Amino acid sequence: MCNALMWWAPLSDPADAEPLLRDVDVPRRCRLLADAYSLSETDRGRVIDVAIMRVNRSCHLMKQRAELLGGGWQRMWDDGAGDLIKRRLAWLERNADTLRSALG
């Protein structure tokens, strides 16, 4: 469910979203997806926290791989992948309460 929300709500800074998804009502889309997947009340209460944890983990892993392995990992980090992940995390943290309310 978290993956579906990441891509189709989408859970990211609108500046980084695909052009057709930049002006959508993200909280409403979260609710629609949760309803379509019959997400339980318990899972609705957790899914945004799971998204934040996953994005935070992604940031740490990518940075670590860039530093330790270099190569393509370092190129992706240097080309802005880390900044993109950090913007997504900041956006999620800023909007977490609104998203949780929409899901609840």
C-alpha positions as CSV (number, residue, x, y, z in Angstrom):
1,M,0.0,0.0,0.0
2,C,2.8,2.4,0.9
3,N,4.3,1.9,-2.6
4,A,1.0,2.6,-4.3
5,L,0.6,5.8,-2.3
6,M,4.2,6.9,-3.0
7,W,3.6,6.8,-6.8
8,W,-0.1,7.4,-7.3
9,A,-1.1,9.8,-4.5
10,P,1.8,10.8,-5.0
11,L,3.6,11.2,-1.6
12,S,6.2,13.7,-2.7
13,D,6.9,17.4,-3.1
14,P,4.6,18.5,-6.0
15,A,7.7,20.0,-7.7
16,D,9.0,16.5,-8.1
17,A,5.8,14.9,-9.2
18,E,5.0,13.9,-12.8
19,P,3.4,16.9,-14.6
20,L,0.0,15.3,-14.7
21,L,0.1,14.7,-10.9
22,R,1.4,18.0,-9.7
23,D,-2.0,19.7,-8.9
24,V,-3.9,16.7,-7.6
25,D,-5.5,16.5,-4.2
26,V,-3.0,14.2,-2.5
27,P,-4.9,13.7,0.8
28,R,-8.1,12.8,-1.2
29,R,-6.2,10.4,-3.4
30,C,-4.7,8.7,-0.3
31,R,-8.2,8.2,1.1
32,L,-9.4,6.8,-2.3
33,L,-6.5,4.3,-2.5
34,A,-6.9,3.2,1.1
35,D,-10.6,2.7,0.5
36,A,-10.0,0.8,-2.7
37,Y,-7.5,-1.5,-0.9
38,S,-9.9,-1.9,2.0
39,L,-7.1,-0.8,4.3
40,S,-7.9,-1.4,8.0
41,E,-8.2,1.4,10.5
42,T,-4.9,0.2,12.1
43,D,-3.0,0.2,8.8
44,R,-4.5,3.6,7.9
45,G,-3.0,4.9,11.1
46,R,0.4,3.5,10.3
47,V,0.9,4.0,6.6
48,I,2.2,7.5,6.7
49,D,4.7,6.6,9.4
50,V,5.8,3.7,7.3
51,A,6.3,6.0,4.3
52,I,8.4,8.3,6.4
53,M,10.5,5.5,7.7
54,R,11.0,4.0,4.2
55,V,12.1,7.4,2.7
56,N,14.4,8.0,5.6
57,R,15.9,4.6,5.2
58,S,16.3,5.1,1.5
59,C,18.2,8.3,2.1
60,H,20.6,6.7,4.5
61,L,21.1,3.6,2.4
62,M,21.7,5.6,-0.8
63,K,24.2,7.9,0.9
64,Q,26.0,5.0,2.5
65,R,26.2,3.1,-0.8
66,A,27.5,6.3,-2.6
67,E,30.2,6.7,0.1
68,L,31.2,3.0,0.3
69,L,30.7,1.7,-3.2
70,G,31.0,4.8,-5.3
71,G,30.3,4.2,-9.0
72,G,26.7,4.5,-10.1
73,W,25.6,5.1,-6.5
74,Q,27.9,8.1,-6.2
75,R,26.8,9.4,-9.6
76,M,23.1,9.2,-8.7
77,W,23.8,10.9,-5.4
78,D,25.8,13.6,-7.0
79,D,23.2,14.1,-9.7
80,G,20.6,15.0,-7.1
81,A,18.9,11.7,-6.1
82,G,19.7,12.5,-2.4
83,D,18.2,15.9,-2.7
84,L,15.0,14.4,-4.2
85,I,14.8,11.9,-1.4
86,K,15.4,14.6,1.2
87,R,12.6,16.8,-0.3
88,R,10.2,13.9,-0.2
89,L,11.0,13.3,3.4
90,A,10.6,17.0,4.3
91,W,7.3,17.1,2.4
92,L,6.0,14.0,4.1
93,E,6.9,15.3,7.6
94,R,5.3,18.7,6.9
95,N,2.1,17.1,5.6
96,A,1.9,14.0,7.8
97,D,-1.0,15.2,10.0
98,T,-3.1,16.3,7.0
99,L,-2.5,12.9,5.3
100,R,-3.3,11.0,8.5
101,S,-6.6,12.9,8.9
102,A,-7.6,12.2,5.3
103,L,-6.9,8.5,5.8
104,G,-8.7,8.3,9.2
